[in-house]
Amino acid sequence: MDLIMKKILALSVVSVVISGCGGGGGGGSSSLTNGNYRNTIIGDYQTEYNYQTMLSEVNPLSLNDYGYDGTGVRVAVVDSGIDAAHPEFDGRTIYGHDFASSASGYDDDENGHGTHVASIIAGDRDSSGMRGVAYDATLYSYKTDNDGDSGLEALSSDSNIGAVFDRHVTDNIQVSNNSWGGSTSVTAYSQGHSTVLSTYSATIAAAKSAQSNGTLIVFAAGNNVRSESDLIGALPYHDSDLAGAWLTVVAVDSNLKETRYTNRCGVAKSFCVTAPGGGDTQSSDGILAADANTTGYTRLSGTSMATPHVSGIAAALMEKFPNLTPAQIATRIKDGASLSSLTGYNGQTLAANGTSAMQDIFGYGLVNAQTSSASMGSLMYLNNGSLDKGLNIDSNKIPLSSGLSSGVINQIMNDEHVVFDSFDGANFTVKGRDIFTTEVAESSNVLIYDINKVENGSYKNNLFKNDDYALQPFHLSNPNSKDSISNDLFWKNKAHLIDSLPFSDNSAKKQLSFINTYDNFIVAPFVKISNNSDMQQTGLMLAGEVNDKSSYSVSLATGKQANNLGYLANYYVNQDVDELQIGLQADIASDGQIFASYSKARFGDISPTTSSFGFNNINAESLNLGFESSFENSVLTVGLEKDYLISSGSVSILSPSQLKSNGDAIYSLKNYKAKSNDKYNPYIAYAKKMDNSALTVGAKLDDSSDHMESLSLNYSYSF
């Protein structure tokens, strides 16, 4: 670069001005989101919202209505100051620093530009005048104008600008609004980037430091009617390291048409967006906002007015997504923007000119708070501690543990849970029914008789069948009416009346018993193990006759069981279990019996992990009542069954609540109180043995008794 160009470049640093007043004339007087919904435009608030005819174009209500209004987010307004006495800031503390060393300090504004900009960001929602996009954001006034002449004297050198950005680090600023710039195009220097990088070395270093500390920098593109943005506003073009947490803003009018005054995105299109800046005739169609040193309002137009709309959205998004980085917030704003509704100054449209040409004008397009706050990637439930290993809830559901009662399931299904966007780790609140399924909690046993057992008369002993194995009987039954209670054939392998404990898989159980018979009283110590060694129990059964028509059994057992307590199928946890079972049966006629069986199990306490449920003071119960009538070569059984489910205690989940910037998940404990299930499943079963064939029928209703849960029909013929 020759000496003349260096002088021009140096001059451009000095000639820094407010870039807001681009128009002519004088001033005039449910996407997926979470939070507590509140309609911010009803009643008194409707008037102030509707005064700003272009506010709806960026759709801040999609955030504001759910409580996201910038609360707690620190926004720096690098400008002419802020008139803290204006009603739009009434009762609020304005923080900041006076870089201009004016007599009035940073909380005053001789020019009015900064006050106007600040109210677009955070004007109060107070039922009068106007309101800001993020009306509860915390404002910092970085005053850089010492005389109100629109020339920002405190930004007249590289070191001065660097000092302003250094202050962002000191104050932990999260959004930096810069509605100012120079008069030089970002592409004015054909000699390349090196001279720009050298001339603005302090600015670039300080801006990077601010970004690393958590600041998103938002800059006006300028009002010079150029095809390229202002040099300062598009500085990432020369240093790409700045581009991630930087947004340059161009302006459209109320018809979403490119204004006469605005610069275009040009080479800055990869970090450039569009927002309402007011029309070319600002006195009638400019942005209505606070008028400094009065209690009233004025209209102004320019990219200076477009920029605070974007800053306000950024502040509200930062409140909603506190764990996202500034670059991630910028990406959400860019990816949530759209070109489809915009028109270039000469009538250019997306349909007629294509994406590339429209991006040269508008960058990513018009910003939209709703789309920027919605999920953009697959929503992931972090049941494995990281986003990479999370379960995609768009295509998967997490099976709940078998054995959970309907009361616990309903609590989990109706509760709110946090999921994370695979796009950037943003968190969203969804109902449990969007994450979990009850498929595993449904009983996999069906009503079916074992044909091979029909001729032995033990039909009901095989009513519940699974995986080619006959489970233990669910009630007492003699092999035939002539056998006594002391018959070894009846009690062998029958120490447990109900075999299918909750949570466990339904594989067949194998049992070893030693039986001592004393007249009609039986003592049977036993050991029970599963075929996959996922259950080991030892116990003692006592059984006997009350009289020649009735009998009883009592079984006590203790041991361990590998229960499916996981969020995922086949996730088993070894758990202590103590079990009591009681059975009664009595003949009420020569061909009829009534029977009842009750079982209760107490499971050991287990703390939840990120991939399994926790159980505390858990008891599970089962109850079966029925009547059985025998006919010639056939048996009819009817009854009521209470599922063997959790009846008391609590179930807990370590549910993901937050994703830190390093990718680590933070979990919160959710507890669900188990309640007894008082509903019963009616069932009926019939079996008939013929000369060379057998017929079996079984049916079971669900607990609401209004539709069939299972139905079986079998017929066999022997050759």
Residue pairs with C-beta under 8 A, 6 or more apart in sequence:
1 9
1 189
1 191
1 195
5 189
5 191
5 195
6 195
8 184
8 188
9 184
9 189
9 195
9 196
9 199
10 199
12 182
12 183
12 184
12 188
12 231
13 156
13 157
13 158
13 182
13 199
13 200
14 156
14 157
15 182
15 183
16 151
16 152
16 155
16 156
16 180
16 181
16 182
16 232
17 150
17 151
17 152
17 180
17 181
17 182
17 183
18 79
18 80
18 111
18 113
18 145
18 150
18 152
18 179
18 180
18 304
19 179
19 180
19 181
19 220
19 222
19 223
19 230
19 233
19 302
19 303
19 304
20 113
20 116
20 117
20 179
20 220
20 223
20 300
20 301
20 302
20 303
20 304
20 305
21 113
21 150
21 223
21 282
21 300
21 301
21 302
21 304
22 223
22 251
22 259
22 260
22 261
22 262
22 277
22 278
22 280
22 282
22 301
22 302
22 303
22 304
23 259
23 260
23 261
23 278
23 279
23 280
23 281
23 282
23 286
23 300
23 301
23 302
24 280
24 281
24 282
25 281
25 282
25 283
25 284
26 283
27 282
27 283
27 286
27 291
27 298
27 299
27 300
28 283
28 284
28 286
28 298
28 299
29 291
29 296
29 297
29 298
30 62
30 370
31 62
31 370
31 371
31 373
31 374
31 375
32 374
32 375
32 379
32 428
32 430
33 62
33 63
33 66
33 320
33 373
33 374
33 428
34 66
34 320
34 416
34 428
34 429
35 66
35 67
35 68
35 320
36 66
36 67
37 65
37 66
38 65
38 66
38 67
39 65
40 49
40 61
40 64
40 65
40 125
41 49
41 50
41 61
43 127
44 127
44 128
45 125
45 127
45 131
47 127
47 128
48 125
48 126
48 127
48 128
48 129
48 130
48 131
49 55
49 56
49 131
51 129
51 130
51 288
52 130
52 131
52 287
52 288
52 289
53 254
53 285
54 254
54 276
54 278
54 287
55 131
55 133
55 276
55 309
57 254
57 256
57 276
57 366
58 133
58 275
58 276
58 309
58 313
58 366
58 367
58 368
58 369
59 368
59 369
59 370
60 133
60 134
60 312
60 313
60 316
60 369
61 369
62 369
62 370
62 373
63 69
63 313
63 316
63 317
63 320
63 369
63 370
63 373
64 135
64 316
66 320
68 316
68 317
68 319
68 320
68 373
69 125
69 134
69 135
69 136
69 137
69 316
69 319
70 121
70 122
70 133
70 134
70 135
70 136
70 137
70 138
70 312
70 315
70 316
70 318
70 319
71 136
71 137
71 319
72 138
72 319
73 134
73 137
73 138
73 174
73 175
73 315
73 316
73 318
73 319
74 95
74 137
74 138
74 140
74 171
74 172
74 173
74 174
74 175
75 121
75 122
75 134
75 137
75 138
75 139
75 140
75 173
75 174
75 175
75 176
75 177
75 311
75 315
76 96
76 140
76 141
76 142
76 167
76 168
76 171
76 173
76 175
76 176
76 177
77 96
77 114
77 117
77 118
77 121
77 139
77 140
77 141
77 142
77 177
77 308
78 142
78 144
78 155
78 164
78 176
78 177
78 178
78 179
78 180
79 113
79 114
79 117
79 118
79 141
79 142
79 143
79 144
79 145
79 152
79 177
79 179
79 180
80 109
80 110
80 111
80 112
80 113
80 114
80 115
80 143
80 144
80 145
80 148
80 150
80 152
81 98
81 100
81 102
81 104
81 105
81 106
81 107
81 108
81 109
81 110
81 111
81 114
81 115
81 141
81 143
81 145
82 89
82 94
82 96
82 106
82 107
82 108
82 109
82 114
82 115
82 118
82 139
82 141
82 143
83 89
83 107
83 108
83 109
83 112
83 115
83 290
83 292
83 293
84 92
84 94
84 107
84 108
84 141
86 115
86 119
86 290
86 291
86 292
86 294
86 295
87 124
87 126
87 128
87 129
87 290
87 295
88 119
88 123
88 124
88 126
88 129
88 130
88 132
88 289
88 290
89 118
89 119
89 122
89 123
89 124
89 139
89 290
90 124
90 126
92 124
92 139
94 106
94 107
94 139
94 140
94 141
95 138
95 139
95 140
95 141
95 171
96 106
96 107
96 139
96 140
96 141
96 142
96 143
97 106
97 140
97 141
97 142
97 143
97 167
97 171
98 105
98 106
98 143
99 142
99 143
99 144
99 154
99 155
99 160
99 163
99 164
99 167
100 143
100 144
100 145
100 146
100 152
100 153
100 154
101 146
101 154
102 108
102 110
102 143
102 145
102 146
102 147
104 110
105 143
106 141
106 142
106 143
107 141
109 115
109 143
109 148
109 292
109 293
110 145
110 147
110 148
110 292
110 293
111 145
111 148
111 149
111 150
111 292
112 148
112 291
112 292
112 293
112 298
113 145
113 150
113 179
113 300
113 304
114 141
114 143
114 145
114 292
115 289
115 290
115 291
115 292
116 287
116 289
116 290
116 291
116 292
116 298
116 300
116 304
116 305
117 177
117 179
117 289
117 304
117 305
117 307
117 308
118 139
118 141
118 290
118 308
119 130
119 132
119 289
119 290
120 132
120 133
120 287
120 289
120 305
120 308
120 309
120 312
121 132
121 133
121 134
121 137
121 139
121 177
121 308
121 311
121 312
121 315
122 132
122 133
122 134
122 135
122 136
122 137
122 139
122 312
122 315
123 129
123 130
123 131
123 132
123 135
123 289
123 290
124 131
124 132
124 135
125 131
125 132
125 135
125 136
129 290
129 297
130 288
130 289
130 290
130 297
132 308
132 312
133 308
133 309
133 311
133 312
133 313
133 315
133 316
133 369
134 311
134 312
134 313
134 315
134 316
134 319
137 175
137 312
137 315
140 171
140 173
142 164
142 167
143 154
144 152
144 153
144 154
144 155
144 164
144 180
145 151
145 152
145 153
145 154
146 153
146 154
147 153
152 180
154 160
154 164
155 161
155 164
155 180
158 199
158 200
158 201
158 202
158 203
159 202
161 200
161 202
161 203
161 206
161 232
162 202
162 203
162 205
162 206
163 206
164 206
165 176
165 203
165 206
165 207
165 209
165 210
166 206
166 209
166 210
167 173
168 176
168 206
168 210
168 213
168 215
169 209
169 210
169 213
169 215
172 213
172 214
173 210
173 214
173 215
174 214
174 215
174 216
174 315
174 318
174 326
175 215
175 216
175 218
175 311
175 314
175 315
175 318
176 210
176 215
176 216
176 217
176 218
176 311
177 218
177 307
177 308
177 311
178 217
178 218
178 219
178 220
178 232
178 233
178 307
179 220
179 302
179 303
179 304
179 305
179 307
179 308
180 220
180 232
180 304
181 219
181 220
181 221
181 222
181 230
181 231
181 232
181 233
182 222
182 230
182 231
182 232
183 224
183 230
184 230
184 231
185 224
185 226
185 228
185 229
185 230
185 231
186 228
186 229
186 230
186 231
186 233
186 234
186 235
186 237
186 238
186 266
186 267
186 268
187 228
187 237
187 266
187 267
188 231
189 195
189 196
193 238
193 239
196 231
196 235
196 238
197 204
197 238
197 239
200 235
200 238
203 232
203 235
204 235
204 239
204 242
207 217
207 235
207 242
207 246
208 241
208 242
210 217
211 217
211 242
211 244
211 245
211 246
211 326
211 327
214 325
214 326
215 245
215 326
216 245
216 246
216 247
216 314
216 318
216 326
216 327
216 329
216 330
217 242
217 245
217 246
217 247
218 246
218 247
218 249
218 307
218 310
218 311
218 314
219 230
219 232
219 233
219 234
219 235
219 246
219 247
219 248
219 249
219 307
220 230
220 233
220 248
220 249
220 302
220 303
220 304
220 306
220 307
221 229
221 230
221 233
221 234
221 248
221 249
221 250
221 251
221 262
221 263
221 264
221 265
221 268
221 272
221 303
222 229
222 230
222 233
222 262
222 263
222 303
223 261
223 262
223 263
223 302
223 303
223 304
224 230
224 263
225 260
225 261
225 262
225 263
226 263
226 264
226 266
227 263
227 264
227 266
227 360
228 234
228 263
228 264
228 266
228 267
228 268
229 248
229 250
229 263
229 264
229 265
229 266
229 267
229 268
229 272
230 263
233 248
233 263
233 268
234 248
234 266
234 267
234 268
234 271
234 272
235 242
235 246
236 242
236 243
236 246
236 268
236 271
237 267
237 268
243 270
243 271
244 326
244 327
244 330
244 331
245 325
245 326
245 327
245 329
245 330
246 271
246 330
247 271
247 272
247 273
247 310
247 314
247 330
247 333
247 334
248 265
248 268
248 271
248 272
248 273
248 363
249 272
249 273
249 274
249 275
249 303
249 306
249 307
249 309
249 310
250 258
250 262
250 263
250 264
250 265
250 272
250 273
250 274
250 275
250 277
250 303
250 306
250 361
250 362
250 363
251 258
251 259
251 261
251 262
251 274
251 275
251 276
251 277
251 278
251 301
251 302
251 303
251 305
251 306
252 258
252 259
252 262
252 274
252 275
252 276
252 277
252 306
252 342
252 362
252 366
253 259
253 276
253 277
253 278
253 279
253 280
253 285
254 276
254 279
254 285
255 343
256 341
256 342
256 343
256 366
257 342
257 343
257 344
257 345
258 264
258 342
258 343
258 344
258 345
258 348
258 361
258 362
259 277
259 278
259 279
259 280
259 301
259 345
260 280
260 345
261 280
261 301
261 302
261 303
262 277
262 302
262 303
262 306
263 303
264 360
264 361
264 362
265 272
265 359
265 360
265 361
265 362
265 363
266 360
268 363
269 359
269 360
269 363
269 364
270 363
271 330
271 334
271 363
272 362
272 363
272 364
273 310
273 333
273 334
273 337
273 362
273 363
273 364
273 365
273 366
273 367
274 306
274 337
274 342
274 362
274 363
274 364
274 365
274 366
274 367
275 306
275 307
275 309
275 310
275 366
275 367
276 287
276 305
276 306
276 309
277 287
277 301
277 302
277 303
277 304
277 305
277 306
278 285
278 286
278 287
278 299
278 300
278 301
278 302
278 305
279 285
279 286
279 301
280 301
281 301
282 299
282 300
282 301
282 302
283 299
284 299
285 299
285 301
286 298
286 299
286 300
286 301
286 305
287 299
287 300
287 301
287 305
288 297
288 298
288 299
289 297
289 298
289 299
289 300
289 305
290 297
290 298
291 297
291 298
309 367
310 333
310 367
313 333
313 367
313 369
313 372
314 329
314 330
314 333
316 369
316 373
317 324
317 329
317 332
317 333
317 369
317 372
317 373
318 324
318 329
320 373
321 328
321 329
321 332
321 426
321 427
323 425
323 427
323 658
323 659
323 660
323 661
324 332
324 424
324 425
324 426
324 661
325 661
328 424
328 425
328 426
331 424
332 372
332 373
332 376
332 424
332 426
333 367
333 372
334 363
334 364
335 364
335 371
335 372
335 376
336 367
336 368
336 369
336 370
336 371
336 372
336 373
336 374
336 376
337 363
337 364
337 365
337 366
337 367
337 368
337 371
337 372
338 365
338 366
338 368
338 371
339 350
339 355
339 358
339 359
339 362
339 364
339 365
339 366
340 350
340 365
341 365
341 366
342 349
342 350
342 358
342 361
342 362
342 365
342 366
343 349
344 353
344 358
344 361
348 357
348 358
348 361
349 358
350 358
358 365
375 421
375 423
375 426
375 428
376 421
376 423
376 424
376 426
377 421
377 422
377 423
377 424
378 392
378 393
378 394
378 395
378 421
378 422
379 392
379 393
379 394
379 419
379 420
379 421
379 422
379 428
379 430
380 387
380 390
380 391
380 392
380 393
380 419
380 420
380 421
380 422
381 390
381 391
381 393
381 398
381 417
381 419
381 420
381 435
381 656
382 389
382 390
382 419
382 420
382 610
382 656
382 659
382 665
383 390
383 391
383 398
383 567
383 568
383 610
383 611
383 656
384 390
384 391
384 610
384 611
385 610
385 664
385 665
386 663
386 664
386 665
387 420
387 422
387 425
387 659
387 663
387 665
390 420
390 422
391 398
392 422
393 419
393 430
393 434
393 435
397 435
397 436
397 437
397 439
398 435
398 436
398 437
398 567
398 568
399 436
399 437
399 438
399 439
399 440
399 441
399 567
399 568
399 569
400 409
400 412
400 436
400 437
400 438
400 440
400 441
401 440
401 441
401 503
401 563
401 564
401 565
401 566
401 613
402 440
402 441
402 442
402 502
402 503
402 504
402 564
403 441
403 501
403 502
403 503
403 504
403 563
403 564
403 620
403 644
403 645
403 646
404 412
404 441
404 645
404 646
404 651
405 643
405 645
405 646
405 647
405 674
405 675
405 676
405 677
406 645
406 677
406 679
406 703
407 674
407 675
407 677
408 646
408 651
408 672
408 673
408 674
408 675
409 438
409 441
411 672
411 673
412 432
412 436
412 651
412 653
412 672
413 431
413 432
413 433
413 436
413 438
414 431
414 432
414 433
415 431
415 432
415 670
415 672
416 429
416 430
416 431
416 432
417 429
417 430
417 431
417 432
417 434
417 435
417 655
417 656
418 427
418 428
418 429
418 655
418 656
418 657
418 658
419 427
419 428
419 429
419 430
419 434
419 435
419 656
420 426
420 427
420 428
420 656
420 659
421 427
421 428
425 659
425 663
427 657
427 658
427 659
440 564
440 569
443 500
443 643
444 466
444 506
445 464
445 465
445 466
445 471
445 500
445 506
446 464
446 465
446 466
446 698
446 700
446 710
446 712
447 463
447 464
447 683
447 685
447 698
447 699
447 700
447 710
447 711
447 712
448 462
448 463
448 464
448 465
448 696
448 698
448 712
448 714
449 459
449 462
449 463
449 465
449 685
449 687
449 696
449 698
449 712
449 714
450 462
450 465
450 470
451 694
451 696
451 714
451 716
453 459
453 461
453 462
453 470
454 687
454 689
454 694
454 696
455 689
455 694
456 479
457 479
457 480
457 635
458 473
458 477
458 479
459 635
459 637
459 685
459 687
459 696
460 473
460 474
460 475
460 477
460 628
460 635
460 637
460 685
461 470
461 472
461 473
461 477
462 470
462 471
462 473
463 473
463 474
463 637
463 685
463 698
464 471
464 474
464 500
465 471
466 506
467 506
467 507
467 508
469 507
469 508
470 508
471 499
471 500
471 506
471 508
471 509
472 493
472 494
472 496
472 497
472 498
472 499
472 509
473 494
473 497
474 497
474 498
474 597
474 624
474 641
475 497
475 583
475 585
475 595
475 596
475 597
475 624
475 626
475 639
476 497
476 551
476 553
476 583
476 584
476 585
476 595
476 597
477 490
477 585
477 593
477 595
477 628
478 485
478 487
478 490
479 487
479 489
479 490
481 630
483 489
483 490
484 520
484 545
485 520
485 522
485 543
485 544
485 545
485 551
486 517
486 519
486 520
486 521
486 522
486 545
488 515
488 517
491 513
491 515
491 522
491 524
491 541
491 543
492 513
492 515
493 511
493 513
495 511
495 513
495 524
495 526
495 528
495 539
495 541
495 555
495 557
496 509
496 511
496 528
496 555
496 557
496 579
496 581
497 553
497 555
497 581
497 583
497 597
497 599
498 581
498 597
498 599
498 622
498 624
498 644
499 509
500 506
500 644
501 535
501 561
501 577
501 579
501 601
501 620
501 644
502 563
502 601
502 620
502 644
502 645
502 646
503 561
503 563
503 564
503 565
503 575
503 603
504 530
504 534
504 535
504 561
504 562
504 563
504 564
505 532
505 534
505 564
507 530
507 531
507 532
507 534
508 530
508 531
509 528
509 529
509 530
509 531
509 535
510 528
510 529
510 530
510 531
511 526
511 527
511 528
511 529
512 526
512 527
512 528
513 524
513 525
513 526
513 541
514 524
514 525
514 526
515 522
515 523
515 524
516 522
516 523
516 524
520 544
520 545
521 542
521 543
521 544
521 545
522 541
522 542
522 543
522 544
523 540
523 541
523 542
524 540
524 541
524 542
524 543
525 538
525 539
525 540
525 541
526 538
526 539
526 540
526 541
526 557
527 536
527 537
527 538
528 535
528 536
528 537
528 538
528 539
528 557
528 559
529 535
529 536
529 537
530 536
534 561
534 562
534 572
535 559
535 560
535 561
535 562
536 559
536 560
536 561
537 557
537 558
537 559
537 560
537 561
537 577
537 579
538 557
538 558
538 559
539 555
539 556
539 557
539 558
539 559
539 579
540 555
540 556
540 557
541 553
541 554
541 555
541 556
542 553
542 554
542 555
543 551
543 552
543 553
543 554
544 551
544 552
545 551
545 552
546 552
546 586
549 586
549 587
550 584
550 585
550 586
550 587
551 584
551 585
551 586
552 582
552 583
552 584
552 585
553 581
553 582
553 583
554 580
554 581
554 582
554 583
555 579
555 580
555 581
555 582
556 578
556 579
556 580
557 578
557 579
557 581
558 576
558 577
558 578
558 579
559 576
559 577
560 574
560 575
560 576
560 577
561 574
561 575
561 577
561 603
562 572
562 573
562 574
562 575
563 572
563 573
563 575
563 603
564 570
564 571
564 572
565 571
565 572
565 573
565 575
565 606
565 612
565 613
565 614
565 615
566 572
566 573
566 611
566 612
566 613
567 611
567 612
567 613
568 611
571 611
571 612
573 606
573 612
575 603
575 604
575 606
575 615
576 603
576 604
577 601
577 602
577 603
577 604
578 601
578 602
579 599
579 600
579 601
579 602
580 599
580 600
580 601
581 597
581 598
581 599
581 600
582 597
582 598
582 599
583 595
583 596
583 597
583 598
584 595
584 596
584 597
585 593
585 594
585 595
585 596
586 593
586 594
586 595
587 593
588 594
588 627
591 629
591 630
591 631
592 627
592 628
592 629
592 630
593 627
593 628
593 629
593 630
594 626
594 627
594 628
595 624
595 625
595 626
595 627
595 628
595 639
596 623
596 624
596 625
596 626
597 622
597 623
597 624
598 621
598 622
598 623
598 624
599 621
599 622
599 623
599 644
600 619
600 620
600 621
600 622
600 647
601 619
601 620
601 621
602 618
602 619
603 615
603 618
603 619
603 620
604 615
605 615
605 616
605 617
605 618
606 612
606 613
606 614
606 615
606 616
607 614
607 652
608 614
608 652
608 653
608 654
608 669
609 654
610 654
610 656
610 665
610 667
613 651
613 652
613 653
614 651
614 652
614 653
614 654
615 649
615 650
615 651
615 652
616 649
616 650
616 652
617 648
617 649
617 650
618 646
618 648
618 649
618 650
618 651
618 674
619 646
619 647
619 648
619 649
620 644
620 645
620 646
620 647
621 642
621 644
621 645
621 647
621 676
622 641
622 642
622 643
622 644
623 641
623 642
623 680
624 639
624 640
624 641
624 642
625 639
625 640
626 637
626 638
626 639
626 640
627 637
627 638
627 639
628 635
628 636
628 637
628 638
629 635
629 636
633 688
633 689
633 690
634 686
634 687
634 688
634 689
635 686
635 687
636 684
636 685
636 686
637 683
637 684
637 685
637 686
638 682
638 683
638 684
638 685
639 682
639 683
639 684
640 680
640 681
640 682
640 683
641 680
641 681
641 682
641 683
641 700
642 677
642 678
642 679
642 680
642 681
643 677
643 681
643 703
645 677
646 674
647 674
647 675
647 676
647 677
648 674
648 675
648 676
649 673
649 674
650 671
650 672
650 673
650 674
651 671
651 672
651 674
652 669
652 670
652 671
652 672
653 669
653 670
653 672
654 667
654 668
654 669
654 670
655 667
655 668
655 669
655 670
656 665
656 666
656 667
656 668
657 666
657 667
657 668
658 665
658 666
659 665
659 666
660 666
677 703
679 703
679 704
680 703
681 700
681 701
681 702
681 703
681 709
682 700
682 701
682 705
683 698
683 699
683 700
683 701
684 698
684 699
685 696
685 697
685 698
685 699
686 695
686 696
686 697
686 698
687 694
687 695
687 696
687 697
688 694
688 695
688 696
692 717
692 718
692 719
693 715
693 716
693 717
693 718
694 714
694 715
694 716
695 714
695 715
696 712
696 713
696 714
696 715
697 712
697 713
697 714
698 710
698 711
698 712
698 713
699 708
699 710
699 711
699 712
700 708
700 709
700 710
700 711
701 707
701 708
701 709
702 708
702 709
